[in-house]
Amino acid sequence: MGDNFFASGRQLDVICLGRLGVDLYAQQIGAPLEEVGSFAKYLGGSSANIAFGTARLGLKSAMLTRVGDDHMGRFLTQALQREGCDTRGIGIDRERLTAMVLLGIKDRETFPLVFYRENCADMALSEADIDEAFIASSKALLITGTHFSTEGVYRASSKALDYAEKHGVRRVLDIDYRPVLWGLTGKADGETRFIASAEVSAHVQRILPRFDLVVGTEEEFQIAGGSEDLLKALRRVREVTQATLVVKLGAQGCTVIHGDIPARLEDGEIHRGIRVEVLNVLGAGDAFMSGFLRGWLSGGDDALCCRLANACGGLVVSRHACAPAMPTLAELDYIDSSPVPITRPDLDPVLNRLHRVSVPRRQWQQLFIFAFDHRYQLVDIAQQVGADPARIPALKQLFVQAIEQVQADLARQGIEADVGLLADERFGQDALNAATGRGWWVARPVELQNSRPLAFEHGRSVGTNLRSWPSEQIIKCLVQFHPDDEPLLRLEQEAQLKGLYEAALASGHELLLEVIPPKQHASTRPDVLYRAIKRLYNLGIYPEWWKIEAQPAAVWEQLDQLIAERDPYCRGVVLLGLNAPAEQLAQGFREASGSRRCQGFAVGRTIFGQPSRAWLAGELDDAGLIAQVRATFEFLIQAWRDARA
């Protein structure tokens, strides 16, 4: 399988035609679906999982299907886009809803699932949706078996194959046999994987000659060949197609057949799978196909294609969900280079971290963050001027309006930057709600203000609180941490931070640690911040973000080197203000101008202090408050830009 096997100069590597729907996965493992209390929402559908998985592995993939004009259709399209998948081929069906599946994990052998796909959007794909130029732009076209199961999608898929043949696009079939989707079982029986059907076998055999590569499980080749004897079925398949056949053998691995069917599968080469403890087999085949295509479309030989395929499938069966469980190349490299087999990927901290940080993530530009997660400080101001603290939520909503205006002004000037906020749920929940979903950088605190040792607002079970947070919101935790603290204090704070980090790993939220060494401390060594961050890295705590005070240029150089060595996936550092005058902060920006890791600032009281006091005292109206807040915010932005000019 060399590079010349595929047409050159193509914009895309693979177009995936077929199912795209929402997977709702039971979160209570071991419970029957009747007793499940909550579900996690993921992208699903065999073709969509493969488009997602191949994009994650670095291929230029695209999706060809339909979604409904609904919230779930937009969720799925955005999920593919975030992964780098081309979504031009996803049509919007205004008459049908997006498909959905309920899935459970009862035990190692039982995975109940119910398809909600009657008259769904992706099964309405028609010939009119198939664009010749789009098909011709790809090296390969993958179609899954379900999209030959009804007359309408059969015609659409056949037209796509016509264009693919015309333009030298390699054709791939994932047999993907689901008896329920061919009307062979009760509507709620999505778990059954094989029911013999002469009609389905004949139908599949009519399309087999049109493909260059056919991939399936043993049961799927049995339905394709019309026999429950696998070798007989494979021989029948070979009678109608000269395609390369890839037979998935579960935990044993797989085999690739290019020519005649051997007398025994063992007479060919069996590419062994990786041994892992299975949590969930759903999605393993899609992961296998993603890995195989990564090797195949890159010109790899059978051994490489199968090694990638088996590794992808093995990792996904050890995880909850399908698409989000798909591995990255960094994970595959780690598995491949491990001196010992990793049979419990879910317990390997390096692998879990790679799965968190090596996936595609939004790339932030310079960050201008308005931090108003202050609670007691604003209550104090309100009490000092005789104002009702109940007005503070309205004040924070005005801060959001100021950010809106600053963002609009930056856009008018053509300045590439991102804005955002730090807000609390006690007084700033409305502000958080208004900011979320705009593409802003949004964080919220979990620490109990002024606590030392560190305590959390909602008690030790911080992970329980995170369940209600939108996934885009970043966990912010301020800790007054000194590496030379008295041992019991230091150990208690470290345990709290370790627990918080583990909660962030479980919830999927990014974590920002704001580290402020206490000013009054017996130890006066000048490298306290450097040693504090190094100590937290030594504990295995890797926040996506750090928030620190202004530092001399020499310290920034040390911090840059430390972060590069210990956490190259770190998202960055933002500067805090500590109520310093704006001119003093500008000097701090200049000191940080040579830092590669410092991404921007997150400043609060310097911006809102005086205007808030005047507004709460009734000396300033809403427009005046916004104008004053905006003026200081924009002064700091300009100071940052001047320092980096």
Secondary structure as the mmCIF struct_conf table of DSSP 4:
data_model
#
loop_
_struct_conf.conf_type_id
_struct_conf.id
_struct_conf.beg_label_comp_id
_struct_conf.beg_label_asym_id
_struct_conf.beg_label_seq_id
_struct_conf.end_label_comp_id
_struct_conf.end_label_asym_id
_struct_conf.end_label_seq_id
HELX_RH_3T_P HELX_RH_3T_P1 ASP A 3 PHE A 5
BEND BEND1 PHE A 6 PHE A 6
BEND BEND2 SER A 8 GLY A 9
BEND BEND3 GLN A 11 GLN A 11
STRN STRN1 LEU A 12 LEU A 17
BEND BEND4 GLY A 18 GLY A 18
STRN STRN2 GLY A 21 ALA A 26
BEND BEND5 GLN A 27 GLN A 28
TURN_TY1_P TURN_TY1_P1 ILE A 29 GLY A 30
HELX_RH_3T_P HELX_RH_3T_P2 LEU A 33 GLU A 35
STRN STRN3 PHE A 39 GLY A 44
HELX_RH_AL_P HELX_RH_AL_P1 SER A 46 ARG A 56
TURN_TY1_P TURN_TY1_P2 LEU A 57 GLY A 58
STRN STRN4 SER A 61 GLY A 68
BEND BEND6 ASP A 69 ASP A 70
HELX_RH_AL_P HELX_RH_AL_P2 HIS A 71 GLU A 83
TURN_TY1_P TURN_TY1_P3 GLY A 84 GLY A 84
STRN STRN5 ASP A 86 ASP A 93
BEND BEND7 ARG A 94 ARG A 96
HELX_LH_PP_P HELX_LH_PP_P1 LEU A 97 THR A 98
STRN STRN6 ALA A 99 LEU A 103
BEND BEND8 ASP A 107 GLU A 109
STRN STRN7 LEU A 113 TYR A 116
TURN_TY1_P TURN_TY1_P4 GLU A 118 ASN A 119
BEND BEND9 ALA A 121 ALA A 121
HELX_RH_3T_P HELX_RH_3T_P3 ASP A 122 ALA A 124
HELX_RH_3T_P HELX_RH_3T_P4 GLU A 127 ASP A 129
HELX_RH_AL_P HELX_RH_AL_P3 GLU A 132 ALA A 136
TURN_TY1_P TURN_TY1_P5 SER A 137 SER A 137
STRN STRN8 SER A 138 THR A 144
HELX_RH_3T_P HELX_RH_3T_P5 GLY A 145 PHE A 148
BEND BEND10 SER A 149 THR A 150
HELX_RH_AL_P HELX_RH_AL_P4 GLU A 151 LYS A 166
TURN_TY1_P TURN_TY1_P6 HIS A 167 GLY A 168
STRN STRN9 ARG A 170 ASP A 174
HELX_RH_3T_P HELX_RH_3T_P6 PRO A 179 TRP A 182
TURN_TY1_P TURN_TY1_P7 GLY A 183 GLY A 183
BEND BEND11 THR A 185 THR A 185
TURN_TY1_P TURN_TY1_P8 LYS A 187 ALA A 188
HELX_RH_AL_P HELX_RH_AL_P5 ALA A 198 ILE A 207
HELX_RH_3T_P HELX_RH_3T_P7 LEU A 208 ARG A 210
BEND BEND12 ASP A 212 ASP A 212
STRN STRN10 LEU A 213 THR A 217
HELX_RH_AL_P HELX_RH_AL_P6 GLU A 218 GLY A 225
TURN_TY1_P TURN_TY1_P9 GLY A 226 GLY A 226
BEND BEND13 GLU A 228 ASP A 229
HELX_RH_AL_P HELX_RH_AL_P7 LEU A 230 VAL A 240
STRN STRN11 THR A 244 LYS A 248
HELX_RH_3T_P HELX_RH_3T_P8 GLY A 250 GLN A 252
STRN STRN12 GLY A 253 ILE A 257
BEND BEND14 HIS A 258 ASP A 260
HELX_LH_PP_P HELX_LH_PP_P2 ILE A 261 PRO A 262
BEND BEND15 ALA A 263 ARG A 264
HELX_RH_3T_P HELX_RH_3T_P9 LEU A 265 ASP A 267
BEND BEND16 GLY A 268 GLY A 268
STRN STRN13 ILE A 270 ARG A 272
HELX_LH_PP_P HELX_LH_PP_P3 GLY A 273 ARG A 275
BEND BEND17 LEU A 279 LEU A 279
TURN_TY1_P TURN_TY1_P10 LEU A 282 GLY A 283
HELX_RH_AL_P HELX_RH_AL_P8 ALA A 284 LEU A 297
TURN_TY1_P TURN_TY1_P11 SER A 298 GLY A 299
HELX_RH_AL_P HELX_RH_AL_P9 ASP A 302 VAL A 317
TURN_TY1_P TURN_TY1_P12 SER A 318 SER A 318
BEND BEND18 ARG A 319 CYS A 322
HELX_RH_3T_P HELX_RH_3T_P10 ALA A 323 ALA A 325
HELX_LH_PP_P HELX_LH_PP_P4 MET A 326 THR A 328
HELX_RH_AL_P HELX_RH_AL_P10 LEU A 329 SER A 337
BEND BEND19 PRO A 339 VAL A 340
BEND BEND20 THR A 343 THR A 343
HELX_RH_3T_P HELX_RH_3T_P11 PRO A 345 LEU A 347
HELX_RH_AL_P HELX_RH_AL_P11 PRO A 349 VAL A 357
BEND BEND21 SER A 358 VAL A 359
HELX_LH_PP_P HELX_LH_PP_P5 ARG A 362 TRP A 364
BEND BEND22 GLN A 366 GLN A 366
STRN STRN14 LEU A 367 PHE A 372
HELX_RH_AL_P HELX_RH_AL_P12 TYR A 376 GLN A 384
TURN_TY1_P TURN_TY1_P13 VAL A 385 GLY A 386
HELX_RH_3T_P HELX_RH_3T_P12 PRO A 389 ARG A 391
HELX_RH_AL_P HELX_RH_AL_P13 ILE A 392 GLN A 413
TURN_TY1_P TURN_TY1_P14 GLY A 414 GLY A 414
STRN STRN15 ASP A 418 ALA A 423
HELX_RH_AL_P HELX_RH_AL_P14 GLU A 425 ALA A 435
TURN_TY1_P TURN_TY1_P15 THR A 436 GLY A 439
STRN STRN16 TRP A 441 PRO A 445
STRN STRN17 GLU A 447 GLU A 447
HELX_LH_PP_P HELX_LH_PP_P6 LEU A 448 LEU A 448
TURN_TY1_P TURN_TY1_P16 GLN A 449 ASN A 450
BEND BEND23 ARG A 452 PRO A 453
STRN STRN18 PHE A 456 PHE A 456
TURN_TY1_P TURN_TY1_P17 GLU A 457 HIS A 458
BEND BEND24 ARG A 460 ARG A 460
HELX_RH_AL_P HELX_RH_AL_P15 VAL A 462 LEU A 466
TURN_TY1_P TURN_TY1_P18 ARG A 467 SER A 468
BEND BEND25 TRP A 469 TRP A 469
TURN_TY1_P TURN_TY1_P19 SER A 471 GLU A 472
HELX_LH_PP_P HELX_LH_PP_P7 GLN A 473 GLN A 473
STRN STRN19 ILE A 474 VAL A 479
TURN_TY1_P TURN_TY1_P20 PRO A 483 ASP A 484
BEND BEND26 ASP A 485 ASP A 485
HELX_RH_AL_P HELX_RH_AL_P16 PRO A 487 SER A 507
STRN STRN20 LEU A 511 VAL A 515
BEND BEND27 LYS A 519 GLN A 520
BEND BEND28 ALA A 522 ALA A 522
TURN_TY1_P TURN_TY1_P21 PRO A 526 ASP A 527
HELX_RH_AL_P HELX_RH_AL_P17 VAL A 528 ASN A 538
TURN_TY1_P TURN_TY1_P22 LEU A 539 GLY A 540
BEND BEND29 GLU A 544 GLU A 544
STRN STRN21 TRP A 545 ILE A 548
HELX_RH_AL_P HELX_RH_AL_P18 ALA A 553 ARG A 566
TURN_TY1_P TURN_TY1_P23 PRO A 568 TYR A 569
STRN STRN22 GLY A 572 LEU A 575
TURN_TY1_P TURN_TY1_P24 LEU A 578 ASN A 579
HELX_RH_AL_P HELX_RH_AL_P19 ALA A 582 GLU A 591
TURN_TY1_P TURN_TY1_P25 ALA A 592 GLY A 594
BEND BEND30 ARG A 596 ARG A 597
STRN STRN23 CYS A 598 VAL A 603
HELX_RH_AL_P HELX_RH_AL_P20 ARG A 605 LEU A 616
TURN_TY1_P TURN_TY1_P26 ALA A 617 GLY A 618
BEND BEND31 GLU A 619 LEU A 620
HELX_RH_AL_P HELX_RH_AL_P21 ASP A 622 ARG A 644
#
